[in-house]
């Protein structure tokens, strides 16, 4: 995997953290991402939610049409990644 430029990454993360509402988030991501990129990001989060609820690959694939390779990648990130999915899933659970 290619390394991210630290300065550019810091600017990007700061830009995201500057957003205050869902409408601001929607506007920013619709401007910065293609529809396909947004769909991919949303699907990965959905897969993470489903995996965290104990669903298996077959159930997830049939409900989302996501490939087993993508499900596997999300699962690997959940188990061995930087913890980003875990943070988001925990916080989403507190807000539901």
N, CA, C and O atoms as a MOPAC input file, in Angstrom:
PM7 MOZYME 1SCF
protein

 N      0.84700 1    -1.18600 1     0.00000 1
 C      0.00000 1     0.00000 1     0.00000 1
 C      0.88800 1     1.24400 1     0.00000 1
 O      1.87700 1     1.31900 1     0.73000 1
 N      0.52800 1     2.18600 1    -0.80800 1
 C      1.27700 1     3.43400 1    -0.86700 1
 C      1.08900 1     4.22500 1     0.41800 1
 O      0.03600 1     4.17800 1     1.05400 1
 N      2.12200 1     4.94100 1     0.77600 1
 C      2.04300 1     5.80600 1     1.95100 1
 C      1.37800 1     7.12400 1     1.56500 1
 O      1.54400 1     7.61700 1     0.44900 1
 N      0.63700 1     7.67400 1     2.49100 1
 C      0.01600 1     8.97600 1     2.28500 1
 C      1.02300 1    10.06200 1     2.63900 1
 O      1.84200 1     9.90100 1     3.54400 1
 N      0.94800 1    11.15500 1     1.91800 1
 C      1.76500 1    12.31500 1     2.24800 1
 C      1.25500 1    12.84500 1     3.58800 1
 O      0.09000 1    13.23000 1     3.68100 1
 N      2.09100 1    12.87700 1     4.62600 1
 C      1.62900 1    13.26900 1     5.96800 1
 C      1.01300 1    14.66000 1     6.03400 1
 O      0.02000 1    14.86700 1     6.73200 1
 N      1.59500 1    15.61200 1     5.31400 1
 C      1.06200 1    16.97800 1     5.34600 1
 C     -0.31100 1    17.04200 1     4.68000 1
 O     -1.23500 1    17.66700 1     5.20100 1
 N     -0.43300 1    16.39400 1     3.52700 1
 C     -1.72600 1    16.38400 1     2.82800 1
 C     -2.77200 1    15.61800 1     3.63400 1
 O     -3.93000 1    16.03200 1     3.69800 1
 N     -2.37400 1    14.50900 1     4.24500 1
 C     -3.30000 1    13.72600 1     5.06400 1
 C     -3.78900 1    14.55900 1     6.24000 1
 O     -4.97900 1    14.55500 1     6.55500 1
 N     -2.87800 1    15.27200 1     6.88700 1
 C     -3.24300 1    16.11900 1     8.02600 1
 C     -4.23900 1    17.19100 1     7.60800 1
 O     -5.20400 1    17.45600 1     8.32400 1
 N     -4.01000 1    17.81100 1     6.44700 1
 C     -4.95200 1    18.81900 1     5.93300 1
 C     -6.32300 1    18.20100 1     5.69300 1
 O     -7.34900 1    18.78500 1     6.04100 1
 N     -6.33000 1    17.01500 1     5.09500 1
 C     -7.58500 1    16.33800 1     4.78100 1
 C     -8.35700 1    16.00100 1     6.05400 1
 O     -9.55600 1    16.26600 1     6.14500 1
 N     -7.66900 1    15.41600 1     7.03700 1
 C     -8.33900 1    15.06000 1     8.29100 1
 C     -8.83500 1    16.30600 1     9.01400 1
 O     -9.91600 1    16.29200 1     9.60300 1
 N     -8.05300 1    17.38600 1     8.97400 1
 C     -8.48400 1    18.64800 1     9.58700 1
 C     -9.71800 1    19.19800 1     8.88800 1
 O    -10.61700 1    19.73900 1     9.53200 1
 N     -9.75600 1    19.05700 1     7.56400 1
 C    -10.93000 1    19.51500 1     6.80800 1
 C    -12.17700 1    18.75300 1     7.25200 1
 O    -13.23500 1    19.34800 1     7.45800 1
 N    -12.04800 1    17.44400 1     7.39600 1
 C    -13.19500 1    16.63000 1     7.82500 1
 C    -13.62300 1    17.01300 1     9.23600 1
 O    -14.81500 1    17.14100 1     9.51500 1
 N    -12.65600 1    17.19300 1    10.11700 1
 C    -12.98600 1    17.56100 1    11.49400 1
 C    -13.61300 1    18.95000 1    11.60500 1
 O    -14.25100 1    19.25900 1    12.61100 1
 N    -13.43900 1    19.78500 1    10.58900 1
 C    -14.03400 1    21.12300 1    10.62200 1
 C    -15.53200 1    21.09100 1    10.31200 1
 O    -16.23600 1    22.06600 1    10.57300 1
 N    -16.01600 1    20.00100 1     9.77000 1
 C    -17.43500 1    19.89700 1     9.43300 1
 C    -18.26100 1    19.73600 1    10.69900 1
 O    -17.88300 1    18.98700 1    11.60100 1
 N    -19.38700 1    20.43700 1    10.76900 1
 C    -20.15600 1    20.47400 1    12.01200 1
 C    -21.50600 1    19.77100 1    11.94000 1
 O    -22.06200 1    19.41400 1    12.97800 1
 N    -22.04100 1    19.56600 1    10.75000 1
 C    -23.36700 1    18.95600 1    10.64000 1
 C    -23.35600 1    17.86400 1     9.57000 1
 O    -22.43500 1    17.78000 1     8.75800 1
 N    -24.39800 1    17.03300 1     9.58500 1
 C    -24.53100 1    16.01600 1     8.54000 1
 C    -24.66800 1    16.65900 1     7.17000 1
 O    -24.14500 1    16.13700 1     6.18500 1
 N    -25.36600 1    17.78900 1     7.09500 1
 C    -25.51200 1    18.48100 1     5.81200 1
 C    -24.16400 1    18.97900 1     5.29400 1
 O    -23.88800 1    18.88200 1     4.09800 1
 N    -23.32100 1    19.50900 1     6.18200 1
 C    -21.98400 1    19.93200 1     5.77400 1
 C    -21.16300 1    18.73000 1     5.31500 1
 O    -20.44200 1    18.80900 1     4.31900 1
 N    -21.27200 1    17.62200 1     6.03800 1
 C    -20.56700 1    16.38700 1     5.66300 1
 C    -21.02200 1    15.90600 1     4.29100 1
 O    -20.20200 1    15.58700 1     3.43000 1
 N    -22.32700 1    15.85800 1     4.09900 1
 C    -22.88100 1    15.41600 1     2.81500 1
 C    -22.36100 1    16.28500 1     1.68400 1
 O    -21.90900 1    15.77200 1     0.66000 1
 N    -22.42300 1    17.59600 1     1.86400 1
 C    -21.98400 1    18.52400 1     0.81700 1
 C    -20.50100 1    18.32900 1     0.49500 1
 O    -20.11700 1    18.28800 1    -0.67400 1
 N    -19.67700 1    18.21100 1     1.52500 1
 C    -18.24300 1    18.04200 1     1.31600 1
 C    -17.95100 1    16.74300 1     0.56700 1
 O    -17.22700 1    16.74200 1    -0.42800 1
 N    -18.51700 1    15.64200 1     1.05100 1
 C    -18.22400 1    14.35100 1     0.41900 1
 C    -18.82600 1    14.23700 1    -0.97300 1
 O    -18.25300 1    13.57000 1    -1.83500 1
 N    -19.95800 1    14.86700 1    -1.20900 1
 C    -20.51400 1    14.86300 1    -2.56700 1
 C    -19.65100 1    15.68300 1    -3.52100 1
 O    -19.56600 1    15.37600 1    -4.71000 1
 N    -19.01000 1    16.72700 1    -2.99400 1
 C    -18.09600 1    17.52600 1    -3.82400 1
 C    -16.77200 1    16.80200 1    -4.07800 1
 O    -16.22500 1    16.87600 1    -5.17800 1
 N    -16.26500 1    16.11200 1    -3.07300 1
 C    -14.91200 1    15.55900 1    -3.17100 1
 C    -14.87100 1    14.13500 1    -3.74200 1
 O    -13.84000 1    13.71300 1    -4.26400 1
 N    -15.96600 1    13.40300 1    -3.64900 1
 C    -15.99800 1    12.01100 1    -4.10400 1
 C    -16.93500 1    11.83900 1    -5.29700 1
 O    -17.90700 1    12.57800 1    -5.45700 1
 N    -16.62100 1    10.85200 1    -6.12200 1
 C    -17.55900 1    10.46200 1    -7.16700 1
 C    -18.68100 1     9.65400 1    -6.51400 1
 O    -18.55500 1     9.22300 1    -5.36800 1
 N    -19.76000 1     9.45600 1    -7.23600 1
 C    -20.85500 1     8.63600 1    -6.71800 1
 C    -20.34800 1     7.23000 1    -6.39700 1
 O    -20.70700 1     6.66800 1    -5.36200 1
 N    -19.52300 1     6.66000 1    -7.26400 1
 C    -18.97800 1     5.32100 1    -7.04800 1
 C    -18.11800 1     5.27400 1    -5.78300 1
 O    -18.21100 1     4.32100 1    -5.01000 1
 N    -17.28800 1     6.29100 1    -5.56700 1
 C    -16.46700 1     6.33300 1    -4.35400 1
 C    -17.34300 1     6.41000 1    -3.10700 1
 O    -17.06600 1     5.74700 1    -2.10700 1
 N    -18.38900 1     7.21200 1    -3.16600 1
 C    -19.31500 1     7.31100 1    -2.03300 1
 C    -20.00500 1     5.97700 1    -1.78500 1
 O    -20.12500 1     5.54200 1    -0.64000 1
 N    -20.46100 1     5.32300 1    -2.85600 1
 C    -21.10800 1     4.01800 1    -2.70900 1
 C    -20.15400 1     3.02200 1    -2.06200 1
 O    -20.54700 1     2.26700 1    -1.17300 1
 N    -18.89800 1     3.01900 1    -2.50800 1
 C    -17.90400 1     2.10300 1    -1.95200 1
 C    -17.68200 1     2.35800 1    -0.46300 1
 O    -17.63800 1     1.41600 1     0.32800 1
 N    -17.54500 1     3.61800 1    -0.08300 1
 C    -17.34100 1     3.95900 1     1.32800 1
 C    -18.54600 1     3.54900 1     2.16900 1
 O    -18.39100 1     2.98100 1     3.25000 1
 N    -19.73700 1     3.83900 1     1.67100 1
 C    -20.95600 1     3.49400 1     2.40100 1
 C    -21.11400 1     1.98300 1     2.53400 1
 O    -21.51700 1     1.48300 1     3.58400 1
 N    -20.79100 1     1.25700 1     1.45500 1
 C    -20.88500 1    -0.20800 1     1.50400 1
 C    -19.90700 1    -0.78300 1     2.52300 1
 O    -20.26100 1    -1.70100 1     3.26300 1
 N    -18.69200 1    -0.26200 1     2.57400 1
 C    -17.70800 1    -0.77300 1     3.53100 1
 C    -18.18100 1    -0.56900 1     4.96500 1
 O    -18.01400 1    -1.44900 1     5.80900 1
 N    -18.76700 1     0.58600 1     5.24000 1
 C    -19.29300 1     0.81800 1     6.58100 1
 C    -20.43800 1    -0.14100 1     6.87200 1
 O    -20.52700 1    -0.68400 1     7.97300 1
 N    -21.31500 1    -0.35400 1     5.89500 1
 C    -22.42700 1    -1.28900 1     6.07300 1
 C    -21.90400 1    -2.69300 1     6.36200 1
 O    -22.42400 1    -3.38500 1     7.23800 1
 N    -20.87800 1    -3.11200 1     5.62600 1
 C    -20.27300 1    -4.43000 1     5.84300 1
 C    -19.69500 1    -4.50900 1     7.25800 1
 O    -19.87500 1    -5.51900 1     7.93900 1
 N    -19.00800 1    -3.46800 1     7.70400 1
 C    -18.44800 1    -3.45600 1     9.05500 1
 C    -19.55000 1    -3.59100 1    10.10300 1
 O    -19.39400 1    -4.32200 1    11.08100 1
 N    -20.65300 1    -2.89300 1     9.90100 1
 C    -21.78900 1    -3.00100 1    10.82300 1
 C    -22.32500 1    -4.42700 1    10.86200 1
 O    -22.61000 1    -4.96000 1    11.93400 1
 N    -22.46100 1    -5.04000 1     9.69500 1
 C    -23.00300 1    -6.39100 1     9.61200 1
 C    -22.04800 1    -7.40600 1    10.23000 1
 O    -22.48400 1    -8.31600 1    10.93500 1
 N    -20.75100 1    -7.25800 1     9.97300 1
 C    -19.76400 1    -8.15400 1    10.57900 1
 C    -19.77500 1    -8.02100 1    12.09700 1
 O    -19.66100 1    -9.01400 1    12.81500 1
 N    -19.91200 1    -6.79500 1    12.57700 1
 C    -19.91500 1    -6.57000 1    14.02500 1
 C    -21.14800 1    -7.17600 1    14.69000 1
 O    -21.15000 1    -7.40700 1    15.89900 1
 N    -22.18700 1    -7.43100 1    13.91200 1
 C    -23.40500 1    -8.06900 1    14.43000 1
 C    -23.35200 1    -9.58600 1    14.26600 1
 O    -24.32200 1   -10.28500 1    14.56000 1
 N    -22.19800 1   -10.09300 1    13.78900 1
 C    -22.01700 1   -11.53200 1    13.69200 1
 C    -22.50100 1   -12.17600 1    12.41100 1
 O    -22.56800 1   -13.40200 1    12.32400 1
 N    -22.83700 1   -11.38000 1    11.42200 1
 C    -23.30000 1   -11.94600 1    10.15700 1
 C    -22.12300 1   -12.57400 1     9.41500 1
 O    -20.98900 1   -12.11200 1     9.53500 1
 N    -22.40000 1   -13.63300 1     8.64400 1
 C    -21.34100 1   -14.28200 1     7.88000 1
 C    -21.24000 1   -13.68500 1     6.48200 1
 O    -22.10600 1   -12.92900 1     6.04000 1
 N    -20.15400 1   -14.04700 1     5.80100 1
 C    -19.87300 1   -13.48000 1     4.47800 1
 C    -21.02700 1   -13.70200 1     3.51000 1
 O    -21.39800 1   -12.79200 1     2.76900 1
 N    -21.60000 1   -14.90900 1     3.51100 1
 C    -22.69100 1   -15.24200 1     2.57700 1
 C    -23.90000 1   -14.34600 1     2.81300 1
 O    -24.48000 1   -13.82400 1     1.86100 1
 N    -24.28300 1   -14.16500 1     4.06500 1
 C    -25.42300 1   -13.29300 1     4.39200 1
 C    -25.15300 1   -11.85800 1     3.93800 1
 O    -26.01300 1   -11.20700 1     3.34400 1
 N    -23.95200 1   -11.38300 1     4.22600 1
 C    -23.59500 1   -10.00400 1     3.86900 1
 C    -23.59000 1    -9.82400 1     2.36000 1
 O    -24.13300 1    -8.84700 1     1.84400 1
 N    -22.97900 1   -10.76200 1     1.65700 1
 C    -22.90800 1   -10.67300 1     0.20300 1
 C    -24.29100 1   -10.69700 1    -0.43000 1
 O    -24.56300 1    -9.94100 1    -1.36200 1
 N    -25.16100 1   -11.55900 1     0.07100 1
 C    -26.50000 1   -11.65100 1    -0.51800 1
 C    -27.34300 1   -10.41300 1    -0.23300 1
 O    -28.19600 1   -10.04500 1    -1.04100 1
 N    -27.11200 1    -9.77100 1     0.90700 1
 C    -27.89300 1    -8.57400 1     1.26100 1
 C    -27.33100 1    -7.29200 1     0.65600 1
 O    -28.06200 1    -6.31800 1     0.47800 1
 N    -26.02900 1    -7.28500 1     0.33800 1
 C    -25.41100 1    -6.03700 1    -0.10700 1
 C    -24.83400 1    -6.09300 1    -1.51700 1
 O    -24.53500 1    -5.05000 1    -2.09800 1
 N    -24.67600 1    -7.26700 1    -2.07000 1
 C    -24.00700 1    -7.47400 1    -3.36800 1
 C    -22.53600 1    -7.07700 1    -3.33300 1
 O    -21.93700 1    -6.84300 1    -4.38300 1
 N    -21.95200 1    -6.99900 1    -2.15800 1
 C    -20.53900 1    -6.70300 1    -2.00600 1
 C    -19.76800 1    -8.00000 1    -2.20900 1
 O    -20.21400 1    -9.06500 1    -1.78200 1
 N    -18.60900 1    -7.91200 1    -2.86200 1
 C    -17.80400 1    -9.10300 1    -3.12700 1
 C    -17.21200 1    -9.65500 1    -1.83200 1
 O    -17.04500 1    -8.93700 1    -0.84600 1
 N    -16.90000 1   -10.95000 1    -1.86500 1
 C    -16.27200 1   -11.56800 1    -0.69100 1
 C    -14.89200 1   -10.95100 1    -0.43700 1
 O    -14.44600 1   -10.90400 1     0.70900 1
 N    -14.21200 1   -10.48000 1    -1.48400 1
 C    -12.91200 1    -9.83200 1    -1.31200 1
 C    -13.05000 1    -8.54800 1    -0.48900 1
 O    -12.22400 1    -8.27200 1     0.38100 1
 N    -14.09700 1    -7.76600 1    -0.76800 1
 C    -14.33000 1    -6.52900 1    -0.00800 1
 C    -14.71400 1    -6.85400 1     1.42900 1
 O    -14.24600 1    -6.20700 1     2.36500 1
 N    -15.56400 1    -7.85600 1     1.59900 1
 C    -15.96600 1    -8.26200 1     2.95400 1
 C    -14.73700 1    -8.71000 1     3.73900 1
 O    -14.57900 1    -8.36500 1     4.91000 1
 N    -13.86800 1    -9.48000 1     3.08700 1
 C    -12.64700 1    -9.95800 1     3.72000 1
 C    -11.74000 1    -8.79600 1     4.11400 1
 O    -11.15600 1    -8.79500 1     5.19800 1
 N    -11.62700 1    -7.81700 1     3.23500 1
 C    -10.78000 1    -6.65100 1     3.52300 1
 C    -11.31400 1    -5.88100 1     4.72400 1
 O    -10.54700 1    -5.48400 1     5.60200 1
 N    -12.62300 1    -5.67000 1     4.76600 1
 C    -13.22300 1    -4.96100 1     5.89700 1
 C    -13.01300 1    -5.77000 1     7.17800 1
 O    -12.68200 1    -5.21000 1     8.22300 1
 N    -13.20700 1    -7.07700 1     7.09300 1
 C    -13.02800 1    -7.94300 1     8.25600 1
 C    -11.58500 1    -7.87700 1     8.76700 1
 O    -11.35100 1    -7.81900 1     9.97400 1
 N    -10.62800 1    -7.88800 1     7.84500 1
 C     -9.21300 1    -7.79200 1     8.22000 1
 C     -8.94600 1    -6.45900 1     8.93600 1
 O     -8.22600 1    -6.41500 1     9.93300 1
 N     -9.53300 1    -5.38200 1     8.41600 1
 C     -9.36100 1    -4.06800 1     9.05700 1
 C    -10.00300 1    -4.03800 1    10.44000 1
 O     -9.45400 1    -3.44900 1    11.37100 1
 N    -11.16700 1    -4.67300 1    10.57200 1
 C    -11.82600 1    -4.73300 1    11.88000 1
 C    -10.95400 1    -5.45300 1    12.89900 1
 O    -10.88500 1    -5.04900 1    14.05900 1
 N    -10.29200 1    -6.51600 1    12.46800 1
 C     -9.52100 1    -7.35100 1    13.38600 1
 C     -8.07000 1    -6.93100 1    13.56000 1
 O     -7.49900 1    -7.10300 1    14.63700 1
 N     -7.47000 1    -6.38200 1    12.51400 1
 C     -6.03300 1    -6.10800 1    12.56200 1
 C     -5.65700 1    -4.70000 1    12.11600 1
 O     -4.47300 1    -4.38300 1    11.99700 1
 N     -6.65500 1    -3.85200 1    11.86900 1
 C     -6.39000 1    -2.50600 1    11.36500 1
 C     -6.01900 1    -1.53400 1    12.47200 1
 O     -5.59300 1    -1.93200 1    13.55600 1
 N     -6.18600 1    -0.27700 1    12.18100 1
 C     -5.81600 1     0.80700 1    13.09600 1
 C     -6.88000 1     1.10200 1    14.14800 1
 O     -6.65100 1     1.91600 1    15.04200 1
 N     -8.03600 1     0.45600 1    14.05500 1
 C     -9.09500 1     0.65900 1    15.04000 1
 C    -10.14000 1     1.68100 1    14.64700 1
 O    -11.03700 1     1.99200 1    15.43000 1
 N    -10.02800 1     2.20600 1    13.43900 1
 C    -10.97900 1     3.23400 1    12.99600 1
 C    -12.41000 1     2.75300 1    12.91600 1
 O    -13.33000 1     3.43900 1    13.36200 1
 N    -12.59900 1     1.57000 1    12.34700 1
 C    -13.95600 1     1.03100 1    12.28400 1
 C    -14.51800 1     0.86300 1    13.69900 1
 O    -15.67200 1     1.20800 1    13.95600 1
 N    -13.71000 1     0.34000 1    14.60300 1
 C    -14.17000 1     0.11800 1    15.97700 1
 C    -14.62500 1     1.39300 1    16.65000 1
 O    -15.65100 1     1.41400 1    17.33000 1
 N    -13.86100 1     2.46000 1    16.46200 1
 C    -14.22200 1     3.75300 1    17.05100 1
 C    -15.57400 1     4.21100 1    16.51200 1
 O    -16.46400 1     4.59800 1    17.27000 1
 N    -15.71100 1     4.15800 1    15.18300 1
 C    -16.95300 1     4.62500 1    14.55500 1
 C    -18.13400 1     3.75200 1    14.96400 1
 O    -19.19900 1     4.26900 1    15.29900 1
 N    -17.95300 1     2.43900 1    14.94000 1
 C    -19.05600 1     1.53700 1    15.30000 1
 C    -19.48900 1     1.74200 1    16.74400 1
 O    -20.68100 1     1.73900 1    17.04900 1
 N    -18.51700 1     1.92000 1    17.62800 1
 C    -18.86000 1     2.16600 1    19.03500 1
 C    -19.63900 1     3.46400 1    19.18900 1
 O    -20.64900 1     3.51000 1    19.89200 1
 N    -19.17600 1     4.49900 1    18.54300 1
 C    -19.84600 1     5.80200 1    18.65200 1
 C    -21.20800 1     5.79600 1    17.98500 1
 O    -22.14100 1     6.43300 1    18.47500 1
 N    -21.33400 1     5.09300 1    16.88600 1
 C    -22.64500 1     4.98800 1    16.23800 1
 C    -23.62000 1     4.25000 1    17.13700 1
 O    -24.79500 1     4.61100 1    17.20900 1
 N    -23.14300 1     3.22000 1    17.82300 1
 C    -23.98800 1     2.45000 1    18.72600 1
 C    -24.51000 1     3.29100 1    19.88200 1
 O    -25.63600 1     3.09800 1    20.34200 1
 N    -23.69000 1     4.22200 1    20.34800 1
 C    -24.08900 1     5.10300 1    21.44500 1
 C    -25.13700 1     6.11700 1    20.99700 1
 O    -25.91300 1     6.61900 1    21.81000 1
 N    -25.15400 1     6.41700 1    19.69300 1
 C    -26.08400 1     7.42300 1    19.18100 1
 C    -27.37000 1     6.83100 1    18.65200 1
 O    -28.27400 1     7.57100 1    18.26200 1
 N    -27.47300 1     5.51300 1    18.62900 1
 C    -28.69300 1     4.88400 1    18.07400 1
 C    -29.74000 1     4.68300 1    19.12900 1
 O    -30.82000 1     4.17000 1    18.83700 1

